[in-house]
Amino acid sequence: MLLRNYSKLTLSWFLELVIFSISRIRKKPMLDKKIKQKIISKFKVHDNDTGSTQVQIAILTEEIKELSEHLKKHKHDHSSRRGLLKKVGERRKLLKYLQKEDEKSFADLAKRLKLKIAKKLIEEEDERLRLEQELMAKDEIKVEEEEIAEEAAAEKE
């Protein structure tokens, strides 16, 4: 009987300790407020800008840099690695959107942030445009060949 009560007491003590520990844990934001304000002021599009695509990309870039440094020290931190991959994916989506909407600001932002991924996106876009032009050229050749064939058929009749 004594062992059973003692084990319950230990379990309840353990649960209280866990609950207390969890309640004291606070998630630390990735970027300090001062750093975030500096980034916003550097990349803002207009005076009251806090959420434009350029600002979001710049903030994500800084967070990615911090997470990369963290993962160099803590190689087995898989949850942080997952967070890093999510941030990289989000930044890539935003970069694609910005490239599609405003090519000039995309190139300027990529240059200011020194992004390697932007070079890759530019190359992909150039390749897509080249393929489109080849397809259009082939279609024009087909149309011209069809017109010539129609003219030849009309002359025979």
WOWO-V801907 format. One record per pair of residues at least 12 apart in sequence whose ideal C-beta (glycine too) atoms are under 7 Angstrom apart, sorted by the first residue. I is the first residue (numbers start at 1). J is the second residue. D is the distance in whole Angstrom. If there is no record, write none. Layout:
# WOWO-V801907
[[I:J:D] [I:J:D]]
This chain:
# WOWO-V801907
[[30:63:5] [30:66:6] [31:59:7] [31:62:6] [31:63:6] [35:62:7] [36:59:6] [39:58:5] [39:59:6] [39:62:6] [40:55:5] [43:55:5] [43:58:4] [53:94:6] [53:97:6] [53:98:5] [54:105:6] [54:109:5] [56:94:6] [57:91:6] [57:94:5] [57:95:6] [57:98:7] [57:109:6] [58:113:6] [60:87:5] [60:90:6] [60:91:4] [61:91:7] [61:113:5] [63:87:6] [64:84:6] [64:87:5] [64:88:6] [64:91:7] [67:80:6] [67:83:7] [67:84:4] [67:87:7] [68:84:7] [71:84:7] [92:117:6] [95:117:7] [95:118:6] [95:121:6] [96:121:6] [99:121:6] [99:125:7]]
